[in-house]
Amino acid sequence: MENDPLIGRQLGAYLIQTRLGEGGMARVYKAYHARLRRDVAIKVILAQIAGQAGFQTRFEQEAQVIAQLQHPNIVTVYDFGESGHITYLVMQYVGGGTLRDQLRDGRPLEIQRAASYALQMARALHHAHLHGIVHRDVKPQNMLVSAADRSQLLLSDFGIAKLFNSSLEATLTTLTPGALAGDHSLTNAGQIVGTADYMAPEQVNMRPVDARTDVYALGVVLFQMLTGQVPFQSSSALGLLYQQVHTVPLSARELNPAVPEMLARITAKALAKAPEERFQSAEAMAQALETALARSTASPYPVISGDDYATQVSPRSNVLTYSPQDQSMPPVSSYYGQQQAPGTTRATSSPAMRSTTTGAGNLVTPAPLSTKGKIPLSYVMVAIVVALLIVFSLWHPFISTTTTTKDGDVGLHAVPACDLGFVWRVAEYLSGGRRQRLRDIPGQSTQLDRGEFAGTDSKPAQ
């Protein structure tokens, strides 16, 4: 790395100082702009990529679009240009490392930090989508941690994958196990553009991509932050691609029981195989994450009433307490239609929270918890009748009745107007139980003869 010929060289107005890393498309350097007195990051496109026919035109067009993105969670593009045979892109230098650095040990992040990072990335993606830019390669390597504030995450490399889309993509028939064994970054010539661990099913199947493709990749990143591992494991990229299309991932709670149920549901929905079953925009996912943060003890986020993610977070260790900096989320109109801002009520529930079947296999997403049902009317009627019978028995405890003996003597007796057995039988009758003839209830024949229980099918005793 110290023998890199670009280190110490002036590239336009920028002095190359150190090499930061290298990917399948470019090398990244730290440089210094003397007149502006600021550090920058320079992405130098690899010669075999920059030399392809038509690349320079696509690069300039895409760089101009990316430079228009101004968001606190997006790495700012300052400049782009050429110096001899070198094509480069000048960006904001963040300096705090990447999210991948925090995930290298395979341990999950703190729940509140993971939720906050995912929220920031969802907002950044939505901002780009409003400008017609689909990232296509959302992954921890492209998420930079701010050196000034470790709680701030910035997304980089917007539109880079698109630059190579037309000349580098290939169908799955060209992907052989031998060529892809151990290589999960599919950004080389003759291979699918992207990273197998984070690729959406439609990318694998070479179908058109849109904002929901980025939602899927962000779901993978959220899953990894919550559990310490990606949803699918394989020794080859081909195996990963197959699982992305056909395998239903485990719930994040199965790998980490400390994950709140609500975050597990949000993750599952983002990872739906069919794009129509995911969040239909990054903004919708951001609003769901805001709702999760709003359920913490002291969160500044407004609670969205009527959401599809109502749950009880227990035990106490599952409660989110992190308070992200950026709290604003104004309502905007996207190419998905008008979106509602946090704090408003969504009138309908999302169909993606139900069991669905896609062509790629079965995907079962969690169903929303049901609300309390109304008390059946029959129960109310039973309660009223029982109360009236009790009051009647207290007001008139005994009723005079006559009985006739075998000798023909007539006697006058007092019998209870209502006993518990009678009340139980009436309650059973009114609540839909087996119908009883009230004349068979001991001590009630006189009342039946007097017609005091209208509505029964009993006849006066003979």
C-alpha positions as CSV (number, residue, x, y, z in Angstrom):
1,M,0.0,0.0,0.0
2,E,2.9,2.3,0.7
3,N,4.2,1.7,-2.8
4,D,1.0,3.0,-4.3
5,P,2.0,5.4,-7.1
6,L,-0.8,7.8,-6.3
7,I,0.2,8.6,-2.8
8,G,1.9,12.0,-2.6
9,R,0.7,12.9,-6.1
10,Q,-1.4,15.9,-6.9
11,L,-4.7,15.0,-8.6
12,G,-6.2,18.2,-9.8
13,A,-6.5,20.4,-6.7
14,Y,-6.2,17.5,-4.3
15,L,-3.0,16.1,-2.7
16,I,-3.3,12.3,-2.3
17,Q,-2.2,11.4,1.3
18,T,-3.2,7.8,2.2
19,R,-5.1,4.9,0.7
20,L,-8.3,4.0,2.6
21,G,-9.5,0.9,0.8
22,E,-10.3,-0.8,-2.5
23,G,-13.4,-2.4,-3.9
24,G,-14.4,-4.0,-7.1
25,M,-14.9,-0.7,-8.9
26,A,-12.5,1.8,-7.4
27,R,-9.8,2.6,-4.9
28,V,-10.5,5.2,-2.2
29,Y,-7.9,7.7,-0.9
30,K,-7.8,10.4,1.7
31,A,-6.7,13.7,0.1
32,Y,-6.3,17.4,1.1
33,H,-7.6,20.5,-0.7
34,A,-5.1,23.2,0.2
35,R,-7.1,26.3,-0.9
36,L,-10.2,25.1,1.0
37,R,-8.2,23.6,3.8
38,R,-10.2,20.5,4.2
39,D,-9.8,16.8,3.9
40,V,-11.7,14.9,1.3
41,A,-12.1,11.3,0.1
42,I,-11.3,10.6,-3.5
43,K,-12.7,7.5,-5.3
44,V,-10.5,6.6,-8.2
45,I,-12.2,4.4,-10.7
46,L,-10.2,1.3,-11.7
47,A,-8.6,1.6,-15.2
48,Q,-10.4,-1.5,-16.6
49,I,-13.7,0.0,-15.6
50,A,-13.1,3.6,-16.7
51,G,-11.8,2.4,-20.1
52,Q,-15.0,0.8,-21.1
53,A,-16.9,2.3,-24.0
54,G,-19.4,4.9,-23.0
55,F,-18.4,4.9,-19.4
56,Q,-17.1,8.5,-19.2
57,T,-20.5,9.9,-20.5
58,R,-22.5,7.8,-18.0
59,F,-20.1,8.7,-15.2
60,E,-20.4,12.4,-15.8
61,Q,-24.2,12.3,-16.0
62,E,-24.5,10.2,-12.9
63,A,-22.0,12.3,-10.9
64,Q,-24.0,15.4,-11.7
65,V,-27.2,13.8,-10.4
66,I,-25.5,12.4,-7.2
67,A,-24.0,15.8,-6.5
68,Q,-27.5,17.2,-6.1
69,L,-28.2,15.1,-3.0
70,Q,-28.0,17.2,0.1
71,H,-28.9,15.3,3.3
72,P,-27.4,14.9,6.7
73,N,-27.2,11.2,6.3
74,I,-25.7,11.2,2.7
75,V,-22.0,11.6,1.9
76,T,-21.7,14.8,-0.1
77,V,-20.2,14.7,-3.5
78,Y,-17.9,17.8,-4.1
79,D,-16.4,17.3,-7.5
80,F,-15.5,14.8,-10.2
81,G,-13.0,14.9,-13.0
82,E,-10.2,13.3,-15.0
83,S,-6.5,13.6,-14.8
84,G,-4.7,11.9,-17.6
85,H,-6.1,8.4,-17.7
86,I,-7.5,8.6,-14.1
87,T,-11.2,9.2,-13.5
88,Y,-12.1,10.2,-10.0
89,L,-14.9,11.3,-7.7
90,V,-14.4,13.7,-4.8
91,M,-16.5,13.2,-1.7
92,Q,-16.9,14.4,1.9
93,Y,-14.3,12.8,4.2
94,V,-16.2,11.2,7.2
95,G,-13.3,9.6,9.1
96,G,-15.1,7.4,11.6
97,G,-14.8,4.1,9.8
98,T,-17.7,2.1,8.4
99,L,-20.6,0.2,9.9
100,R,-18.9,-3.0,8.8
101,D,-16.1,-2.3,11.2
102,Q,-18.6,-2.4,14.1
103,L,-20.0,-5.7,12.9
104,R,-16.8,-7.6,12.2
105,D,-16.8,-9.5,15.5
106,G,-20.3,-11.0,14.8
107,R,-21.9,-9.4,17.8
108,P,-25.2,-7.4,17.4
109,L,-25.3,-3.7,18.1
110,E,-27.2,-2.2,20.9
111,I,-30.9,-2.4,20.0
112,Q,-31.4,1.4,20.2
113,R,-28.3,2.1,18.1
114,A,-29.4,-0.4,15.5
115,A,-32.8,1.1,15.2
116,S,-31.4,4.6,15.0
117,Y,-28.9,3.7,12.3
118,A,-31.6,2.0,10.2
119,L,-33.9,5.0,10.6
120,Q,-31.1,7.3,9.4
121,M,-30.4,5.1,6.4
122,A,-34.1,4.9,5.5
123,R,-34.4,8.6,5.5
124,A,-31.3,8.9,3.3
125,L,-32.6,6.4,0.8
126,H,-36.0,8.1,0.6
127,H,-34.3,11.4,-0.1
128,A,-32.4,9.8,-3.0
129,H,-35.5,8.0,-4.3
130,L,-37.3,11.3,-4.5
131,H,-34.5,12.4,-6.9
132,G,-34.9,9.2,-9.0
133,I,-31.8,7.5,-7.7
134,V,-31.8,3.9,-6.6
135,H,-28.7,2.9,-4.7
136,R,-28.5,-0.8,-5.7
137,D,-25.7,-1.7,-3.4
138,V,-26.9,-0.9,0.2
139,K,-24.5,-2.6,2.6
140,P,-22.5,-1.8,5.8
141,Q,-19.4,-1.1,3.8
142,N,-21.1,1.9,2.2
143,M,-22.4,3.2,5.6
144,L,-19.8,5.6,7.2
145,V,-19.7,6.6,10.8
146,S,-19.2,10.2,11.6
147,A,-15.9,10.9,13.4
148,A,-17.5,13.9,15.2
149,D,-20.7,12.0,16.3
150,R,-20.6,8.3,16.5
151,S,-24.4,8.2,16.6
152,Q,-24.5,9.6,13.0
153,L,-24.4,7.4,10.0
154,L,-23.9,8.5,6.4
155,L,-24.6,6.6,3.2
156,S,-22.1,6.7,0.4
157,D,-21.7,5.4,-3.2
158,F,-25.1,6.4,-4.5
159,G,-25.5,5.5,-8.1
160,I,-22.1,3.9,-8.4
161,A,-23.5,0.5,-9.2
162,K,-25.8,1.9,-11.9
163,L,-22.8,3.2,-13.8
164,F,-21.7,-0.4,-14.5
165,N,-25.2,-1.8,-14.9
166,S,-25.4,-2.0,-18.7
167,S,-22.0,-3.4,-19.3
168,L,-21.3,-5.7,-16.4
169,E,-24.5,-7.4,-15.5
170,A,-25.0,-11.0,-16.6
171,T,-27.7,-13.7,-16.1
172,L,-27.5,-16.5,-13.5
173,T,-26.5,-18.9,-16.2
174,T,-23.0,-17.4,-16.3
175,L,-22.5,-17.8,-12.6
176,T,-20.8,-21.0,-11.8
177,P,-20.0,-22.3,-8.3
178,G,-16.3,-22.4,-9.0
179,A,-16.2,-18.8,-10.2
180,L,-18.2,-17.6,-7.2
181,A,-16.9,-19.7,-4.3
182,G,-15.9,-17.5,-1.5
183,D,-16.5,-14.3,-3.4
184,H,-19.7,-12.6,-2.2
185,S,-19.0,-9.2,-3.8
186,L,-20.4,-9.5,-7.3
187,T,-19.0,-6.4,-8.8
188,N,-16.5,-7.8,-11.2
189,A,-16.8,-7.9,-15.0
190,G,-19.1,-10.6,-16.2
191,Q,-21.0,-10.8,-12.9
192,I,-24.1,-9.4,-11.4
193,V,-23.6,-6.0,-9.9
194,G,-24.1,-5.9,-6.2
195,T,-23.2,-7.9,-3.1
196,A,-24.8,-11.3,-2.7
197,D,-25.4,-11.0,1.1
198,Y,-27.6,-7.9,0.5
199,M,-29.1,-8.5,-3.0
200,A,-32.9,-8.5,-3.4
201,P,-34.6,-11.4,-5.2
202,E,-35.4,-9.2,-8.2
203,Q,-31.8,-8.3,-8.6
204,V,-30.8,-12.0,-8.6
205,N,-33.5,-12.7,-11.2
206,M,-32.3,-9.8,-13.4
207,R,-35.7,-8.0,-13.1
208,P,-36.2,-4.2,-12.9
209,V,-35.2,-2.6,-9.6
210,D,-36.7,0.3,-7.8
211,A,-36.8,1.9,-4.3
212,R,-38.1,-1.3,-2.8
213,T,-34.9,-3.1,-3.8
214,D,-33.0,-0.7,-1.5
215,V,-35.6,-1.4,1.2
216,Y,-34.8,-5.1,1.0
217,A,-31.1,-4.5,1.3
218,L,-31.7,-2.2,4.3
219,G,-33.7,-4.9,5.9
220,V,-30.7,-7.2,5.6
221,V,-28.5,-4.6,7.2
222,L,-31.0,-4.1,10.0
223,F,-31.2,-7.9,10.5
224,Q,-27.4,-8.0,10.7
225,M,-27.3,-5.1,13.2
226,L,-29.9,-6.8,15.5
227,T,-28.5,-10.4,15.3
228,G,-24.8,-10.0,14.4
229,Q,-25.2,-12.0,11.2
230,V,-26.8,-11.7,7.8
231,P,-30.0,-13.7,7.2
232,F,-28.4,-16.3,4.9
233,Q,-25.1,-18.2,5.2
234,S,-23.4,-20.0,2.4
235,S,-19.8,-20.9,1.3
236,S,-20.5,-19.5,-2.2
237,A,-22.2,-16.5,-3.7
238,L,-24.4,-18.9,-5.8
239,G,-25.7,-20.5,-2.7
240,L,-26.5,-17.0,-1.2
241,L,-28.3,-16.0,-4.4
242,Y,-30.5,-19.1,-4.3
243,Q,-31.4,-18.4,-0.7
244,Q,-32.2,-14.7,-1.4
245,V,-34.9,-15.9,-3.9
246,H,-36.2,-19.1,-2.2
247,T,-35.5,-19.2,1.5
248,V,-37.6,-17.5,4.2
249,P,-35.2,-16.0,6.8
250,L,-35.5,-16.7,10.5
251,S,-37.1,-14.0,12.8
252,A,-34.5,-11.7,14.3
253,R,-35.9,-12.7,17.7
254,E,-35.0,-16.3,17.2
255,L,-31.3,-15.3,17.0
256,N,-31.5,-12.5,19.5
257,P,-34.4,-12.7,22.0
258,A,-33.6,-9.2,23.2
259,V,-34.9,-7.8,19.9
260,P,-38.3,-6.1,20.5
261,E,-41.2,-7.8,18.6
262,M,-41.9,-4.6,16.8
263,L,-38.4,-4.3,15.3
264,A,-38.5,-8.0,14.3
265,R,-41.8,-7.4,12.4
266,I,-40.3,-4.3,10.7
267,T,-37.3,-6.4,9.6
268,A,-39.5,-9.3,8.4
269,K,-41.6,-7.0,6.3
270,A,-38.5,-5.3,4.7
271,L,-37.2,-8.8,3.8
272,A,-40.4,-9.9,2.0
273,K,-39.5,-11.8,-1.2
274,A,-42.1,-10.0,-3.3
275,P,-41.5,-6.3,-3.7
276,E,-45.2,-5.5,-3.3
277,E,-45.2,-7.1,0.1
278,R,-42.4,-4.9,1.5
279,F,-42.6,-1.3,2.6
280,Q,-43.5,0.5,-0.6
281,S,-41.1,3.3,0.1
282,A,-38.1,3.9,2.3
283,E,-40.2,6.6,3.9
284,A,-42.8,4.1,5.0
285,M,-40.0,2.0,6.6
286,A,-38.6,5.1,8.3
287,Q,-42.1,5.9,9.8
288,A,-42.3,2.4,11.2
289,L,-38.9,2.8,12.7
290,E,-39.9,6.1,14.2
291,T,-42.9,4.4,15.7
292,A,-40.6,1.8,17.3
293,L,-38.4,4.6,18.8
294,A,-41.5,6.5,19.9
295,R,-42.4,3.6,22.2
296,S,-39.4,4.1,24.3
297,T,-39.7,5.7,27.8
298,A,-38.5,9.2,26.8
299,S,-38.4,9.4,23.0
300,P,-38.9,12.7,21.2
301,Y,-40.6,11.0,18.2
302,P,-44.4,11.3,17.9
303,V,-46.4,8.1,18.1
304,I,-48.2,7.1,14.9
305,S,-51.7,6.0,16.0
306,G,-53.4,3.1,14.1
307,D,-50.1,1.5,13.0
308,D,-49.6,-2.1,12.1
309,Y,-46.9,-2.8,14.6
310,A,-48.7,-2.5,18.0
311,T,-47.0,-4.7,20.5
312,Q,-46.0,-4.9,24.1
313,V,-42.2,-4.7,24.6
314,S,-41.1,-6.8,27.5
315,P,-39.0,-7.3,29.5
316,R,-37.6,-3.9,30.4
317,S,-34.3,-4.5,28.6
318,N,-36.2,-4.5,25.3
319,V,-37.4,-0.9,25.7
320,L,-35.8,1.5,23.2
321,T,-34.2,4.6,24.9
322,Y,-32.0,6.0,22.1
323,S,-32.8,9.5,21.0
324,P,-31.5,10.2,17.5
325,Q,-30.7,13.8,16.5
326,D,-32.7,14.3,13.4
327,Q,-36.3,14.3,14.4
328,S,-38.0,16.0,11.5
329,M,-39.8,14.1,8.8
330,P,-42.0,16.4,6.8
331,P,-44.7,15.0,4.5
332,V,-43.7,14.8,0.9
333,S,-45.0,13.5,-2.4
334,S,-43.0,10.7,-3.9
335,Y,-43.4,8.5,-7.0
336,Y,-45.3,6.2,-4.7
337,G,-48.0,8.8,-4.0
338,Q,-48.6,11.1,-1.1
339,Q,-46.9,9.8,2.1
340,Q,-48.1,10.6,5.6
341,A,-45.8,12.1,8.1
342,P,-45.3,10.8,11.6
343,G,-48.0,11.8,14.0
344,T,-50.8,11.2,11.6
345,T,-53.2,8.2,11.5
346,R,-53.1,5.6,8.8
347,A,-56.6,4.5,8.1
348,T,-55.8,1.1,6.7
349,S,-53.6,-1.8,7.8
350,S,-50.9,-3.1,5.6
351,P,-51.6,-6.4,3.7
352,A,-48.0,-7.3,4.0
353,M,-48.5,-8.1,7.6
354,R,-50.5,-11.2,6.7
355,S,-49.4,-14.6,5.4
356,T,-48.5,-14.3,1.7
357,T,-47.3,-16.7,-1.0
358,T,-45.0,-15.6,-3.8
359,G,-43.5,-17.3,-6.8
360,A,-40.2,-17.6,-5.0
361,G,-41.7,-19.6,-2.1
362,N,-43.7,-19.1,1.0
363,L,-43.3,-16.0,3.1
364,V,-45.1,-15.7,6.4
365,T,-45.0,-12.2,7.8
366,P,-46.4,-11.5,11.3
367,A,-50.0,-10.5,11.6
368,P,-50.9,-7.3,13.6
369,L,-52.2,-7.9,17.1
370,S,-56.0,-7.7,17.2
371,T,-57.8,-5.1,19.3
372,K,-60.3,-5.9,22.0
373,G,-63.6,-7.2,20.7
374,K,-67.1,-6.0,21.7
375,I,-69.1,-7.9,24.3
376,P,-71.8,-10.0,22.6
377,L,-75.3,-8.7,22.9
378,S,-76.6,-12.0,24.3
379,Y,-74.3,-11.7,27.3
380,V,-75.6,-8.2,28.0
381,M,-79.2,-9.6,27.9
382,V,-78.4,-12.4,30.3
383,A,-76.8,-10.0,32.7
384,I,-79.9,-7.7,32.6
385,V,-82.4,-10.6,33.1
386,V,-80.4,-12.1,35.9
387,A,-80.3,-8.8,37.7
388,L,-84.0,-8.3,37.3
389,L,-84.8,-11.8,38.7
390,I,-82.6,-11.1,41.7
391,V,-84.3,-7.8,42.4
392,F,-87.7,-9.4,41.9
393,S,-86.8,-12.2,44.4
394,L,-85.7,-9.7,47.0
395,W,-88.8,-7.6,46.5
396,H,-91.2,-10.5,46.6
397,P,-89.4,-13.4,48.3
398,F,-92.4,-15.7,48.4
399,I,-95.5,-16.3,46.3
400,S,-98.7,-18.0,47.6
401,T,-99.7,-21.1,45.7
402,T,-102.3,-23.9,46.1
403,T,-101.8,-27.6,46.0
404,T,-104.3,-30.4,45.9
405,T,-103.7,-33.7,47.8
406,K,-104.9,-37.1,46.7
407,D,-107.9,-36.8,49.1
408,G,-109.0,-33.6,47.3
409,D,-107.9,-31.2,50.1
410,V,-106.7,-27.9,48.9
411,G,-103.9,-26.2,50.8
412,L,-102.2,-22.8,50.7
413,H,-98.4,-22.7,50.7
414,A,-95.7,-20.1,50.2
415,V,-92.9,-21.0,47.7
416,P,-89.8,-19.0,46.7
417,A,-90.4,-16.6,43.9
418,C,-87.0,-17.3,42.5
419,D,-84.1,-19.6,43.3
420,L,-80.6,-19.9,42.0
421,G,-81.4,-23.0,39.9
422,F,-84.2,-21.1,38.2
423,V,-81.9,-18.1,37.5
424,W,-79.2,-20.4,36.0
425,R,-81.7,-22.1,33.7
426,V,-83.1,-18.8,32.5
427,A,-79.5,-17.6,31.9
428,E,-78.7,-20.7,29.9
429,Y,-81.9,-20.4,27.9
430,L,-81.2,-16.7,26.9
431,S,-77.5,-17.3,26.2
432,G,-78.3,-20.0,23.6
433,G,-78.0,-23.1,25.6
434,R,-80.3,-26.1,25.3
435,R,-83.9,-25.1,25.7
436,Q,-85.6,-26.2,28.9
437,R,-89.2,-26.4,29.8
438,L,-89.6,-24.1,32.7
439,R,-92.6,-26.1,34.0
440,D,-90.0,-28.8,35.0
441,I,-88.1,-26.5,37.3
442,P,-89.0,-27.3,40.9
443,G,-91.2,-24.6,42.6
444,Q,-92.0,-22.7,39.4
445,S,-95.2,-24.3,38.2
446,T,-97.4,-21.7,39.7
447,Q,-95.4,-18.9,38.1
448,L,-95.7,-20.6,34.7
449,D,-99.5,-21.1,35.2
450,R,-99.8,-17.4,35.9
451,G,-97.9,-16.6,32.7
452,E,-95.1,-14.7,34.4
453,F,-92.4,-15.9,32.1
454,A,-93.6,-14.9,28.7
455,G,-91.6,-16.1,25.7
456,T,-91.3,-19.8,26.8
457,D,-93.0,-22.7,25.1
458,S,-94.5,-24.1,28.3
459,K,-98.3,-24.5,28.8
460,P,-100.2,-24.1,32.0
461,A,-100.2,-27.2,34.2
462,Q,-103.3,-29.4,33.9
